[in-house]
Structures are given as C-alpha cells and as structure tokens.
C-alpha cells in the first residue's frame, strides 16, 4: 500500500502581463491582463512506505512546487494527493505529526539562541514529554555526531553543523514521511557525506519514507534506487537509476594510458575519441561493441592501463532533459 499517492497533480499560477511604457503602465493599473504559468502538469506517481526516492529536475522544473503541494503549503489547481492517508492542504494535526519538510536554503532554528532552546519549542509544539524529548535528542545527537554543539548559539555553528541541527529539529517528532529539498546545499564534501550517512541510517532505523531533491548527484546515487525526473512541470521518468542508465546511456567510456602518444587518426577506429591528452585517451563505445573493442585495443595497441566506466549520471540526466522526452 502506498504512503504517497499523486494523481494528475497540477499547479497553475496567474501572472500579470504589463506592456512597456506609460500607456502600458496606465492600462496595467486600471485593467490587468493575465497569463497562466503551468508550474506542474498532470504529475502522477506512488511511493511505498520506507522508500527513498530521488526527485530530479533543472531549476524551475516544478520540484519545489510539487513538494509544497505534498506538504499542504499550497493548494493544487487540479488532481489529487494523499500522504499518509491525509489530504495535505487540509493541514490536519494528525497529518502534520507524520511529515516534515526540510529546505536547505531556509532555517527554522533561532539564530542567536542555542539550538537546544529551539528544540524545546518544537517539543512543546508536538506535545513531546520531557522524558521523550531527552531520549529523542540523545538518539539524534548521537546519529548526527552533534555532541556538545546544541548548547552553542546557532550562529556559532559551522554550516555543516547548522544543517545537522536543522535536521534534528525537523525529525524530533519522528515523522513517517520526509520531504527534503536540497538538504546538502552549500555544504562541503565531508558535511555532505555526513548528512547522507545520517539519512541512510535514519531510513533504516525508522523505516521512514524519503522524497529527496538535490543538485548534487552524489546524494541521489548514494541514497536512492528509484528516481523521478520532472521537466517543465511534466514527469518524464519514474524508475530505477539503473534503468535510467540503461535507457539513456547506450555506451561505455574506455579510458586507456598508452606507452607512447598516438595521433587521433589512428585512434578513431576504436570509437569516438572523447579525450586525447598525451598518452591518455578516452573513447565512447556502444555497449554491444564493448567486449570486441576492448579486445581490439589490447591486441593492437601497447596499453599500460585500461578502465571501463559508466557515463556520469549528470550527463545522462542532462541528455534526458535536453531531449525533452522519455
């Protein structure tokens, strides 16, 4: 049974249109005309309890708008949504107890107070007893390696520590469904890894459902087996990461180091030469020709080292968005 069900979800925004010049300004003042912006169009998908799903798309694709409709912050223009058995935009207390929304570019902790003070406010909002509060803070502090940090003013914490504290605040009430919008935005590599490790552990420990948006593909590949791709408000792909690579990356990359440099003309026979820098060469080769091509290279050329890799996931997704179809 699905914990998130979305059917033909749409969101349209009316935007006023103004002509240039004084005449346009007067006309705009007395009689405005509008055009409709289609932020999300007929999006449908289901997510099972405990799934971690990546939600991908370029800026302006409709990701954040969709998350806001799933959390009840905005009312959809059409379609139906049910999250944990509730209609989100009704904003019922039982629904709010089951979900959380974390936006990497926004904070809920009070800047000049210790994070622990803000956590106590959250505990009061969610009617968490002091005993249970101490237990949950202890658990999450250990998972996030925040020992000794919660008594410091938030402004004294590093960016990574602040993000961890924001996660702690968002998860204090043990929500069943996590909506995460760029949770590692702006963090350094070490902090990103720490947040990913925490989210993986939290999902495994509490069987929480996670819908994650991120521009860092490492977040997606580390946490998500399934991805949703949205472009210009329309859902373009719903399936596994492996399936995405299989469908939209019909080639492999062969990287070799030669004993001595060779001209491009002698190398083009083996595949599309993507890189040629001295003795380092990279080829693009169709999957079905991979074994044959590798054998030919090893037989014909004096090779010091050879590796075969998948194309970068960013490159594959970029190709999908550029094509505009699935």
Secondary structure, 3 states (H helix, E strand, C coil): CEEEEEEEEEEEEEEEECCCHHHHHHHHHHCCEEEEEEEEEEEEEEEECCCEEEEECCCCCCHHHHHHHHCCCCCCCEEEEEECCECHHHCCHHHHCCEEEEECCCCCCCCCCEHHHHHHHHHHHCCCCHHHHHHHHHHHHHHHCCCCCCCCEHHHCCHHHHHHHHHHHHHCCCCCEEEEECCCCCCCHHHHHHHHHHHHHHHHHHCCEEEEECCCHHHHHHHCCEEEEEECCEEEEEEEHHHHHHHHCCEEEEEEEECCCCCHHHHHHHCEEEEEECCEEEEEEEHHHHHHHHHHHHHHCCEEEEEEECCCHHHHHHHHHHHCCC
